[in-house]
Amino acid sequence: MQLRNRPVARMSDHWRQHWQQTVLFAALTLVLVGFFMTWLDHGAAGLSFIGLEMGEQAKFLPQVRSGEIIPGRSLFYLPPITVALILALITVYLPQGRWQTWVVRFLAIGLSLLAFPAYEALGTERAEWLWRVLMIGLVVVVVAVTPLLRKMSAPMLWLLIALIALCGAFLPTWVFFEVRAAFSMLLREPVGIGCGVWANLIGHLLIAAIALGGVPGR
């Protein structure tokens, strides 16, 4: 009876892994799309900002300029970094000689460049842009050492992915709500929470759930 059930068990594992991988890539896509969706929602189009714009717009707030808001505005640029790191890490156990594996790794580097500071800021806001450049550098380093990370156990790898996803879920959300309150004070009216905030939060939490709930593809 056990021998007869083994093909069924293998098929069940295959479909579970396929489902996990599908949800994982859908969640990564959701985070990336959310970065280009509205985060700060206001009736006036000129006062509604997408995730990509939030860090730049927040620097004009008095509370940000004075350091009153503790979470740095650079945390708004974390989503493309976390997506890039996760993409790089999920290639660890893929066949190293396949061109598709390296396409995903170079895609990770390309996505991380979304966090690259504006050229005008490079000469004036060193404390602000240095963290973002270092994070991009971290992605490049992770891509370079992915073949060496094959020595890491699969549970440890997926735990690392889960931790990265949780950082991507909560840190940008934290700074958003701090900045949202400052925008409300500046405009003297409440401002809404855009779909991009929820897309980023839900996408990252899905990734963390998949990583903690099993080992996709292993």
N, C-alpha and C positions, 0 to 999 in steps of 0.2 A: 504493500500500500504506500509506503514511504517512497519507493522507487517511482511509483506511478505519479506521485505528486510533485516530484522534482521539476519536471518541465513547467508545470503550472507555477511553481514558486519562482523559477527563473523568469517566466513571462511577467509575473507580478512585479518582480524587482525591476525589470526593464521598463515597464510602464510607469512605475514610481519614479525612477530616475529621469525618464523622459518628461514627466510632469514637473518634477523639481527644476529641471534645466529650463523648461519653457517658462515657468513662473519667474525664475531667476533673471532670464534675459528680458522678460517683459517688465520686471521691476527696475532693472537698469535703464531700460528705455524710458520708463515713466519718470525716473529721476532726471534724466537728461532733458526730456521734453519739458518737465516742470521748471527747469532752470530758465527756459525761454517763455514761460507763461507769467501772467501777472502775479506778483507777490503783494505789493501794496496797492489796494484797490480804492480808487477815488472817482467821484462822479466826473471830474474834469480829466480829460485824457492826458493832459500834460502833467498831472499829479499822480498818475498810475504808473508803476514801474515793474518791469519784469525782474526775475532773479539776477540776471546779468548786470542790471543797472543799479541794484540796491546798494552795493558797496560804494559805488561812486556817488550816488545821491546822498547817502547817509553822512558822508564826510562834511556836508555843509550844515548839519544840525549843530546847534550850539553845545548840546550835551555830549556829542561825539568829539567835537573840537576841544572841549575842556577836559575830556577824560572821565566825565561823570558816568557815561555808559561803559560798564566794565568789559563786556565781551567786545572784542575788536571787530570792526566792520569787515575785516578780511575774511571772517568766517562765512560771509555770504558767498565767497568763491570756493567754498569747500566741496559742493556737490560734484563738479567735474573732476576734482582731485580724487574723491572717494570712488567715483565710477571708474576712473582710470586705474586706480590701485586694485580694485576688485577684478577688473578685466584682466590685468596683468597676472594676478594671483591664480585665477581660474585656468590659466594656460599651463600651470606648473606640471600637471599630469597629462597634458596633451602630447601627442607625438612630436618630438623636438625637430624632426627633419621636414615636417610638412610646412608648405608655404602659408597655409591658412593660419597656423599657430602664430607665425611672425606677423601676419597681417593684423591679427587681433592685438598683438603687443604694440605695434606701431600705431594702431588706432588709439590705444590707451594713451600713448605719448601725445598724439594729436589732440585728444579730448582734454588732456591736462592743460594744454596751452590756452584754453578758454579762460583760465585763471591768470594769464599773463597780464601784468599791469600795462596801462597805456604808456606810450613812449614819452609823453610829456611829464609823467609822474616819476620817471626813472631818476631824474636829476634833483628832485625836490622832496619826495616823500619816502625816503629810504626805509624808515621804520615801518611804514605801511606796506611797501611792496616786497621787502626782503623775505617776509614769511611766505608769500605766495611763490616767489622764485624758488625758495628752498623746497616747497612742497612739489613743485614741478620737477625739481632735481631729484627728489625722492622717487617719483614715478619712474624717471629714467633709470635710476639705480636699481629699482625693483625689477624692471624689464630686463636689465642687463644680467641680473643674478638669478632669474627664474630657473635656468637649468640646474643651478646649485640647490635650489629650494626643494628639489625632488626628494632630498634626504629627510625633509620634514614630514612627520606623520600627517595623514589626511585629516584626522580630527583636529590637530593643532592648526593646520592651514585654514580649516573652515571656522575655527574659533577666532582666528585673526581676522578673517573676512567679516565675521559677525561683529567684532569690535569696531572695525572700520565703518560698517554700515550703521551702527548705533551712534557713532560720532557724527556721521553725515545726517542722521535723523534729528538729533537733538541740539547740536551746536548751532546750525543755521536757524533753527526754530527759535532757540533762546535769544539770539541776537535780533531776530526779526521782531519779536514781541517787545523787546526793549526799545528798538528803533521806532516801532509803530506808535508806542506811547509818546515818543518825542515828536513825531510828525503830527500827531493829534494835538499836542500842545501848541506847536508852531502854527497850525492851520486853524486852531480853535474850533475844531469839529472832529468827530470820530472818523477814522479811516478804516476801510474794510480789509479783510484777509483774503487775498487772492487765491485762485486755484493752485498756483504754483507752490505755495507753502504746503498745502495738503498733499500734492503730488510728490514733493520731495520727502515729506515725512512718511507717507504710506509706502512709497517705493523702497526707501531704506529699511523700514521695518519688515517689509516682505523679504528682503534679502537676508536680514538678520534671522528671521524665522526659518527660512530655508536652510541657512548655514547651521543653525543650532539644532534643527530638527532632523538632520540627516547629513549624509555625505553624497551630494549629487554626483553621479557619474563614477562612483568608486564602489 
